[in-house]
Structures are given as structure tokens and as C-alpha cells.
């Protein structure tokens, strides 16, 4: 049975925020021991405090961390921490250890997430499609001193092609795209020379012919077509004058004949599936998917399960519909 190494930090959590974020000289990592996880023990008090209260943080390869930045724009709160989007974020790719007395120095290979502001600083057009709490995972990896790590970070993965995914709460970090970055060196400065977006899918774009397959920005409301399984910007649908007074028929197939279902449940099955803007990053597709899955229980038991409304909020009865620009006959 393996034993996880416990390492005591040589500086308190408060004081190490004042350290230079990146040491100018890094060790030769080929000579260092590696591990897949370790326990980081640190003081949560200033070094001048006598209580010396300790906290513990378990760091594993593959987990994401928040890193205290070397950025004059990052303004600290009264407790010394920062606003969520002021931190730098990365994924731990490798852990290196070097014995030092009774403890160890620790360095991490960090695979960097880029924030919108990072892409804006580099003049990358992709920044226009990135929301405030969104992070883009790059292939850019550098060595970082463990002293720079503020905490573990929870970053939700958003699969744009899965309408059943649960909504992402406001002010929550999330990631959907990966990028490959090329760098160019100009004298002593290193700058981003190019960015390639790797893992977009059909659901990453508005699929109409009006906006040249514009990438989905979570501030822009979209509609989803159940038939062709594609998303469209509402402003594009309006520009194409596709709004309609037709309402989808809530009648279920004949196999459900004789089974009485509540009107508010049937309304979920025909409601417009939306995301972006007031509908949130992911949208309400999860409600439709959940209602569809409940139909299986309806067939098996002849009725909806008790309490089905608990996790399915009521729909907007004032919703309007559009004709799908691709299917022509389908409503979205």
C-alpha cells in the first residue's frame, strides 16, 4: 500500500502570497523525484501570529489549481484573497520533489488555462467568444513553484453537444474548448504567435447562413432544433424572419393512449430549448431530457412518479417559436 507524502510549507499561506510568483531559476527536473500526489500542510495565519493554525491540501496530477498571479490588476480582498477571475488557473501535469532538510521543495508542471483577459492581452480574436467565468485549456506547460498555488480549483466541463447537462451556476468556472498555442520570441520577449481551437463541435456554432457559423457566446440567446440537433442565434432567426405563431402539438404517440399526464408536464416536452443570455450558459435542455426519461417510467407504471415536479421548474407559457432554418418544417 502506497503512502502519500506529507510536506510542510516553509511559509504561511498569508506570507507566501507576497513572494515572487515565479522563481527566476528553476531546478533541473530530470534530477528530481516525481509523484502522483502529495499532502501540502500550511499555516493559515501570518508568521507573526502565535496560534499557527494548520490546513491541509491534497494535490494530485490531473487536478486544477488556482495560482496567485503576478499581475498588478489583481486587487486583494481584506483577507488577502482575490476575486475568482483574478487568479491564474492551471491543471497539474506533473509533480516534482526535492528534499530540503525535514521537508521538500515542490514544483508543478502546470498546463495553463487561459482567461478571456489573457487572450485579449495577446490580441487573440477567440477572446470575443469567451465569457467572463470561462477558461480555455491550452497546451502551454510551464514549471511553477508550489508556493504560488492558492488552492484547488473546481472547473466544470461543459459539453456543448449534450443538452442533458445540468445548468452551470452563475459565477462558476467552466471549460469547453482546448487550444494549441505557438509562441514567437522577439529579443527578450516571448509573445503568442498563433492560437488554434481544437475541439469545437457543431453545437459550438450558430448553424444558420446569416452569421457565418458564429461561435456560441453565452451572452447571446440561442434556440435548439430537436430534429436536426443544431443551435441558432435568436437574433439570426429574427433577422431571417422565422418567428411563427404555430405551437408544437403536445400529443404523444399511441402507446401512451389511456394514460393521463399533467398539462405542465406535457408543456416541458414541447417547450423551446434555449441557452445563452437569460437562459444561462447551458440552458434548459436538461429539463426536456429529464422529462423524456420520465416517459419511460410512464410506460412502465402507467403514471408519472410522485414528486416529479421537485426538480422540474414550470415552463414559460409565453414562449414564442421559430421555424428551423435548416429543417424548414421543424419548430425551435
C-alpha positions as CSV (number, residue, x, y, z in Angstrom):
1,X,0.0,0.0,0.0
2,X,1.5,3.3,-1.1
3,X,1.9,6.2,1.4
4,X,1.1,9.8,0.3
5,X,3.9,12.1,1.2
6,X,3.0,15.0,3.6
7,X,5.0,18.2,3.0
8,X,5.0,21.1,5.4
9,X,5.2,24.6,3.7
10,X,8.1,26.8,4.8
11,X,5.9,29.9,4.6
12,X,2.4,30.7,5.8
13,X,-0.5,30.8,3.4
14,X,-0.7,34.6,4.1
15,X,3.0,35.4,3.7
16,X,3.7,33.3,0.6
17,X,1.2,35.5,-1.3
18,X,3.9,38.2,-1.0
19,X,6.5,36.0,-2.6
20,X,7.6,36.5,-6.2
21,X,5.1,34.3,-8.1
22,X,7.7,32.6,-10.3
23,X,11.2,32.0,-9.3
24,X,13.7,33.2,-11.9
25,X,15.8,29.9,-11.6
26,X,14.2,26.5,-11.8
27,X,15.8,23.2,-10.9
28,X,16.8,20.5,-13.4
29,X,13.6,18.5,-13.3
30,X,15.4,15.4,-14.7
31,X,17.2,15.1,-11.4
32,X,14.1,15.3,-9.2
33,X,11.8,12.7,-7.8
34,X,8.2,12.7,-9.1
35,X,5.0,11.6,-7.5
36,X,1.3,11.4,-8.4
37,X,0.0,13.2,-5.3
38,X,1.1,14.7,-2.0
39,X,-0.3,16.5,1.0
40,X,0.6,20.1,1.5
41,X,0.5,21.3,5.1
42,X,0.5,25.1,5.6
43,X,-0.3,27.7,8.2
44,X,-3.4,29.9,7.5
45,X,-2.0,32.7,9.8
46,X,0.6,35.3,9.4
47,X,4.1,34.3,10.6
48,X,3.8,36.7,13.4
49,X,0.6,35.0,14.8
50,X,1.2,32.6,17.7
51,X,-1.8,30.3,17.1
52,X,-0.2,28.7,13.9
53,X,-3.4,27.1,12.7
54,X,-2.7,24.5,10.1
55,X,-4.6,23.4,7.0
56,X,-4.1,20.6,4.5
57,X,-4.4,20.4,0.8
58,X,-4.0,17.2,-1.2
59,X,-2.7,17.9,-4.7
60,X,-3.0,15.3,-7.4
61,X,-1.8,15.0,-11.0
62,X,-4.7,15.9,-13.3
63,X,-6.4,18.3,-10.8
64,X,-6.9,22.0,-11.4
65,X,-5.4,24.7,-9.1
66,X,-5.7,28.4,-8.6
67,X,-2.4,30.3,-8.7
68,X,-1.7,33.6,-7.1
69,X,-0.8,35.9,-10.1
70,X,2.0,38.3,-10.9
71,X,-0.5,40.9,-12.2
72,X,-0.8,44.5,-11.0
73,X,-4.5,44.4,-12.0
74,X,-5.2,41.7,-9.3
75,X,-6.6,43.6,-6.3
76,X,-6.7,41.7,-3.0
77,X,-9.6,41.4,-0.7
78,X,-9.4,42.2,3.1
79,X,-8.5,38.6,3.8
80,X,-5.7,38.6,1.2
81,X,-7.5,36.5,-1.4
82,X,-8.6,37.7,-4.8
83,X,-11.7,37.8,-7.0
84,X,-12.2,34.5,-8.7
85,X,-11.2,35.7,-12.2
86,X,-8.1,37.5,-10.8
87,X,-6.3,34.2,-10.2
88,X,-4.4,32.2,-12.8
89,X,-5.6,28.6,-13.3
90,X,-3.9,25.5,-14.5
91,X,-4.0,21.7,-14.5
92,X,-1.3,19.8,-12.7
93,X,0.6,17.8,-15.3
94,X,3.5,16.6,-13.1
95,X,4.8,16.9,-9.6
96,X,8.5,17.3,-8.7
97,X,10.1,16.9,-5.3
98,X,13.5,17.9,-3.9
99,X,14.4,17.1,-0.3
100,X,15.3,20.1,1.8
101,X,16.0,19.4,5.5
102,X,13.0,17.8,7.0
103,X,10.7,18.9,4.2
104,X,10.7,19.1,0.4
105,X,10.7,21.8,-2.2
106,X,7.8,21.2,-4.7
107,X,7.4,22.3,-8.3
108,X,4.5,21.6,-10.6
109,X,4.3,21.3,-14.3
110,X,1.2,23.4,-15.0
111,X,-0.9,23.1,-18.1
112,X,-2.4,26.6,-18.3
113,X,-5.9,27.6,-18.7
114,X,-6.4,31.0,-20.4
115,X,-9.0,33.5,-19.3
116,X,-10.7,36.0,-21.6
117,X,-8.4,38.8,-20.4
118,X,-5.3,36.7,-21.2
119,X,-6.5,36.2,-24.8
120,X,-7.4,39.9,-25.0
121,X,-3.9,40.9,-23.8
122,X,-2.4,38.8,-26.6
123,X,-4.8,40.2,-29.2
124,X,-6.4,36.8,-29.9
125,X,-9.8,37.0,-31.7
126,X,-11.1,34.0,-29.8
127,X,-11.5,36.3,-26.7
128,X,-14.7,37.7,-28.3
129,X,-16.4,34.3,-27.8
130,X,-15.2,33.7,-24.3
131,X,-17.5,34.5,-21.3
132,X,-16.4,36.0,-18.0
133,X,-16.1,32.8,-16.0
134,X,-14.9,30.6,-18.9
135,X,-11.5,29.1,-19.1
136,X,-9.8,27.7,-22.2
137,X,-7.3,24.8,-21.7
138,X,-4.1,25.3,-23.6
139,X,-1.1,23.0,-24.4
140,X,1.2,25.6,-22.8
141,X,3.0,24.0,-19.9
142,X,5.5,25.7,-17.5
143,X,7.1,24.9,-14.2
144,X,5.6,26.6,-11.2
145,X,6.7,26.7,-7.5
146,X,4.1,25.1,-5.2
147,X,4.4,28.3,-3.1
148,X,2.4,30.1,-5.8
149,X,-0.6,27.8,-5.5
150,X,-3.5,29.3,-3.6
151,X,-5.9,26.4,-3.6
152,X,-7.5,23.6,-5.6
153,X,-10.0,24.9,-8.3
154,X,-13.3,23.4,-9.4
155,X,-13.7,23.9,-13.1
156,X,-16.8,22.3,-14.6
157,X,-16.5,20.7,-18.0
158,X,-19.2,21.9,-20.5
159,X,-20.0,19.6,-23.3
160,X,-21.9,21.8,-25.8
161,X,-23.3,18.7,-27.6
162,X,-25.0,17.3,-24.5
163,X,-28.3,19.1,-24.0
164,X,-28.9,16.9,-20.9
165,X,-26.1,18.6,-19.0
166,X,-27.1,20.4,-15.8
167,X,-27.1,24.1,-15.7
168,X,-23.8,25.8,-14.7
169,X,-24.5,28.2,-11.7
170,X,-23.6,31.9,-12.2
171,X,-20.1,32.9,-11.3
172,X,-18.8,29.3,-11.7
173,X,-15.6,28.4,-13.5
174,X,-16.2,26.2,-16.6
175,X,-14.3,25.0,-19.6
176,X,-15.4,23.8,-23.0
177,X,-12.6,24.4,-25.5
178,X,-8.9,23.4,-25.9
179,X,-6.3,25.4,-27.8
180,X,-2.9,24.9,-29.2
181,X,-0.6,27.9,-28.9
182,X,2.5,28.8,-30.9
183,X,5.0,31.3,-29.5
184,X,7.4,33.7,-31.1
185,X,10.5,35.2,-29.4
186,X,11.3,38.9,-30.1
187,X,14.6,39.7,-28.4
188,X,13.9,39.1,-24.7
189,X,10.1,39.0,-25.1
190,X,8.0,35.9,-25.8
191,X,4.6,36.5,-27.4
192,X,1.8,34.4,-28.7
193,X,2.1,34.0,-32.4
194,X,-0.9,31.8,-33.1
195,X,-3.9,30.0,-31.5
196,X,-5.6,27.0,-32.9
197,X,-9.0,25.9,-31.5
198,X,-9.0,22.1,-31.3
199,X,-12.3,20.7,-30.1
200,X,-15.3,22.7,-31.3
201,X,-18.3,20.7,-32.5
202,X,-21.5,21.5,-34.4
203,X,-23.1,22.7,-31.2
204,X,-20.3,25.3,-30.7
205,X,-21.7,27.4,-33.6
206,X,-24.9,29.1,-34.8
207,X,-25.7,26.9,-37.8
208,X,-27.6,29.4,-39.9
209,X,-26.2,31.1,-43.0
210,X,-26.7,34.6,-41.6
211,X,-23.7,34.9,-39.3
212,X,-21.0,32.7,-40.9
213,X,-21.1,30.0,-38.3
214,X,-20.5,32.3,-35.4
215,X,-19.1,30.7,-32.3
216,X,-21.6,30.5,-29.3
217,X,-21.0,33.2,-26.8
218,X,-23.0,32.6,-23.5
219,X,-24.3,36.1,-23.5
220,X,-26.2,35.5,-26.8
221,X,-29.5,33.6,-26.6
222,X,-29.9,30.6,-28.9
223,X,-32.6,28.1,-29.8
224,X,-32.2,24.4,-30.4
225,X,-33.9,22.3,-33.1
226,X,-34.8,18.8,-31.8
227,X,-35.0,17.5,-35.4
228,X,-31.6,18.5,-36.8
229,X,-30.0,18.9,-33.3
230,X,-28.5,22.3,-34.1
231,X,-28.3,25.6,-32.3
232,X,-29.2,29.0,-33.8
233,X,-28.8,32.6,-32.5
234,X,-32.2,34.1,-31.8
235,X,-31.1,37.4,-33.4
236,X,-30.3,35.4,-36.6
237,X,-33.7,33.7,-36.5
238,X,-35.3,37.2,-36.1
239,X,-33.2,38.6,-39.0
240,X,-34.4,35.7,-41.2
241,X,-38.0,36.4,-40.1
242,X,-38.6,32.9,-39.0
243,X,-40.8,33.6,-35.9
244,X,-44.1,31.8,-36.2
245,X,-47.4,31.6,-34.4
246,X,-47.5,27.9,-34.7
247,X,-47.3,25.9,-31.5
248,X,-46.0,22.3,-31.4
249,X,-48.6,19.5,-30.8
250,X,-48.2,18.0,-27.3
251,X,-50.0,14.8,-28.3
252,X,-47.9,11.7,-27.5
253,X,-47.6,8.5,-29.6
254,X,-50.4,6.0,-29.5
255,X,-48.5,3.8,-27.0
256,X,-49.4,6.4,-24.3
257,X,-53.1,6.4,-25.1
258,X,-55.2,5.9,-22.0
259,X,-52.5,7.5,-19.7
260,X,-53.4,10.8,-18.3
261,X,-50.5,13.3,-17.9
262,X,-50.5,16.7,-16.4
263,X,-50.5,19.7,-18.8
264,X,-47.4,21.2,-17.1
265,X,-45.5,18.0,-17.8
266,X,-46.6,18.0,-21.5
267,X,-45.6,21.6,-21.7
268,X,-42.0,20.7,-20.9
269,X,-41.9,18.2,-23.8
270,X,-42.8,21.0,-26.3
271,X,-41.1,24.0,-24.7
272,X,-38.4,25.8,-26.7
273,X,-34.9,24.6,-25.8
274,X,-32.8,27.7,-25.1
275,X,-29.4,28.6,-23.9
276,X,-27.4,31.8,-23.5
277,X,-28.3,35.2,-22.1
278,X,-31.2,34.9,-19.6
279,X,-31.2,31.1,-20.0
280,X,-27.7,30.6,-18.6
281,X,-24.6,29.1,-20.2
282,X,-26.1,25.6,-20.6
283,X,-29.8,26.4,-20.8
284,X,-32.9,24.4,-20.2
285,X,-32.2,21.4,-22.3
286,X,-31.7,19.3,-19.2
287,X,-35.4,19.8,-18.3
288,X,-36.5,18.4,-21.7
289,X,-34.1,15.4,-21.4
290,X,-35.4,14.7,-17.9
291,X,-39.0,14.8,-19.0
292,X,-38.2,12.4,-21.9
293,X,-36.6,10.0,-19.5
294,X,-39.7,10.1,-17.2
295,X,-41.8,8.9,-20.2
296,X,-40.1,5.5,-19.7
297,X,-41.5,5.3,-16.2
298,X,-44.9,6.4,-17.5
299,X,-44.9,3.4,-19.9
300,X,-43.8,1.0,-17.2
301,X,-46.1,2.2,-14.4
302,X,-48.9,4.0,-16.2
303,X,-48.3,7.3,-14.5
304,X,-45.7,9.8,-13.6
305,X,-43.7,9.1,-10.4
306,X,-44.8,11.1,-7.4
307,X,-42.8,14.3,-6.8
308,X,-41.7,14.6,-10.4
309,X,-42.1,18.4,-10.2
310,X,-39.4,18.7,-7.5
311,X,-36.6,19.0,-9.9
312,X,-38.5,20.3,-12.9
313,X,-39.5,24.0,-12.6
314,X,-42.5,25.3,-14.6
315,X,-42.0,26.4,-18.2
316,X,-42.6,29.9,-19.6
317,X,-46.1,29.8,-21.1
318,X,-45.4,33.0,-23.1
319,X,-42.6,31.4,-25.2
320,X,-42.6,32.0,-28.9
321,X,-41.4,29.6,-31.6
322,X,-39.3,29.8,-34.8
323,X,-39.2,27.7,-37.9
324,X,-35.8,25.9,-38.1
325,X,-33.7,27.5,-41.0
326,X,-32.3,24.0,-41.8
327,X,-35.3,21.7,-41.4
328,X,-37.9,24.2,-42.7
329,X,-40.8,22.3,-41.1
330,X,-39.5,21.9,-37.6
331,X,-40.1,24.3,-34.7
332,X,-37.5,25.5,-32.4
